[in-house]
Amino acid sequence: MLYYALVALVIAIIAGLLGFGAIAFAAAGIAKILFFIFLVIFVVTLAGHLLRRTGA
């Protein structure tokens, strides 16, 4: 998931440098969404691992 967010970010940077503003804006939005999905999954997985480790 983080890989796809980074790919979208690179596409946004390249598109922005080449002057494709709409594509850069869309790719940056996609990168943000994927990054936040990654963060939610990471936090849920981390919490599950910590709860399982403590025996709760």
Backbone hydrogen bonds in HBPLUS format (Angstrom, degrees):
<---DONOR---> <-ACCEPTOR-->    atom                        ^
c    i                          cat <-CA-CA->   ^        H-A-AA   ^      H-
h    n   atom  resd res      DA  || num        DHA   H-A  angle D-A-AA Bond
n    s   type  num  typ     dist DA aas  dist angle  dist       angle   num
A0005-ALA N   A0001-MET O   3.12 MM   4  6.45 151.7  2.20 146.9 154.9     1
A0006-LEU N   A0002-LEU O   2.97 MM   4  6.24 155.5  2.03 148.9 155.1     2
A0007-VAL N   A0003-TYR O   2.92 MM   4  6.22 151.8  2.00 147.5 155.9     3
A0008-ALA N   A0004-TYR O   2.96 MM   4  6.14 160.7  2.00 146.0 150.7     4
A0009-LEU N   A0005-ALA O   2.96 MM   4  6.18 148.8  2.06 141.4 150.5     5
A0010-VAL N   A0006-LEU O   2.94 MM   4  6.19 155.3  2.00 147.7 153.5     6
A0011-ILE N   A0007-VAL O   2.96 MM   4  6.21 158.2  2.00 149.4 155.6     7
A0012-ALA N   A0008-ALA O   2.91 MM   4  6.12 151.5  2.00 142.2 150.2     8
A0013-ILE N   A0009-LEU O   2.94 MM   4  6.23 154.8  2.01 147.6 154.1     9
A0014-ILE N   A0010-VAL O   2.95 MM   4  6.15 167.6  1.96 153.3 156.4    10
A0015-ALA N   A0011-ILE O   2.86 MM   4  5.95 164.3  1.88 149.7 154.8    11
A0016-GLY N   A0012-ALA O   2.88 MM   4  5.95 152.4  1.96 141.8 149.8    12
A0017-LEU N   A0013-ILE O   2.96 MM   4  6.19 153.9  2.03 147.4 154.1    13
A0018-LEU N   A0014-ILE O   3.02 MM   4  6.25 145.4  2.15 145.2 154.6    14
A0020-PHE N   A0015-ALA O   2.84 MM   5  5.08 153.5  1.91 157.8 152.7    15
A0019-GLY N   A0016-GLY O   3.25 MM   3  5.13 153.5  2.32  96.1 104.0    16
A0024-ALA N   A0020-PHE O   2.95 MM   4  6.11 158.2  2.00 152.8 160.0    17
A0025-PHE N   A0021-GLY O   2.86 MM   4  6.03 157.8  1.91 149.5 155.4    18
A0026-ALA N   A0022-ALA O   3.00 MM   4  6.19 161.6  2.03 146.3 151.1    19
A0027-ALA N   A0023-ILE O   2.89 MM   4  6.03 164.2  1.91 151.0 155.6    20
A0028-ALA N   A0024-ALA O   2.92 MM   4  6.02 153.7  1.99 145.3 152.6    21
A0029-GLY N   A0025-PHE O   3.02 MM   4  6.23 151.3  2.10 142.9 150.7    22
A0030-ILE N   A0026-ALA O   2.97 MM   4  6.25 155.6  2.03 148.9 155.5    23
A0031-ALA N   A0027-ALA O   2.92 MM   4  6.11 155.8  1.98 144.7 151.5    24
A0032-LYS N   A0028-ALA O   2.98 MM   4  6.22 153.2  2.05 144.9 151.5    25
A0033-ILE N   A0029-GLY O   3.03 MM   4  6.28 165.9  2.05 150.5 153.8    26
A0034-LEU N   A0030-ILE O   2.94 MM   4  6.13 170.8  1.95 156.4 158.7    27
A0035-PHE N   A0031-ALA O   2.94 MM   4  6.01 153.8  2.01 143.5 151.1    28
A0036-PHE N   A0032-LYS O   2.98 MM   4  6.24 160.5  2.02 154.0 158.2    29
A0037-ILE N   A0033-ILE O   2.97 MM   4  6.22 153.1  2.05 149.6 157.5    30
A0038-PHE N   A0034-LEU O   2.91 MM   4  6.10 155.8  1.97 145.0 151.8    31
A0039-LEU N   A0035-PHE O   2.91 MM   4  6.25 153.7  1.98 145.8 153.0    32
A0040-VAL N   A0036-PHE O   3.02 MM   4  6.24 159.1  2.06 146.7 151.2    33
A0041-ILE N   A0037-ILE O   3.01 MM   4  6.24 168.0  2.03 154.4 157.4    34
A0042-PHE N   A0038-PHE O   2.85 MM   4  6.00 157.0  1.90 151.0 158.1    35
A0043-VAL N   A0039-LEU O   2.91 MM   4  6.11 163.4  1.94 151.9 155.4    36
A0044-VAL N   A0040-VAL O   3.00 MM   4  6.17 164.9  2.02 152.5 156.8    37
A0045-THR N   A0041-ILE O   2.94 MM   4  6.03 160.8  1.98 147.2 152.8    38
A0046-LEU N   A0042-PHE O   2.84 MM   4  5.99 159.4  1.88 149.4 155.7    39
A0047-ALA N   A0043-VAL O   2.89 MM   4  6.02 162.6  1.92 149.2 153.8    40
A0048-GLY N   A0044-VAL O   2.95 MM   4  6.11 158.7  2.00 145.3 151.6    41
A0049-HIS N   A0045-THR O   2.91 MM   4  6.10 153.4  1.98 146.3 153.7    42
A0050-LEU N   A0046-LEU O   2.93 MM   4  6.15 161.3  1.97 151.3 156.1    43
A0051-LEU N   A0047-ALA O   2.90 MM   4  6.06 158.6  1.94 150.2 156.1    44
A0052-ARG N   A0048-GLY O   2.99 MM   4  6.05 154.1  2.06 141.8 148.9    45
A0053-ARG N   A0049-HIS O   2.97 MM   4  6.08 148.2  2.07 143.0 151.8    46
A0054-THR N   A0050-LEU O   3.14 MM   4  6.31 147.2  2.26 143.2 150.0    47
A0056-ALA N   A0051-LEU O   3.25 MM   5  5.60 138.5  2.43 162.6 164.1    48
A0055-GLY N   A0052-ARG O   3.36 MM   3  5.24 144.0  2.50  92.4 102.4    49
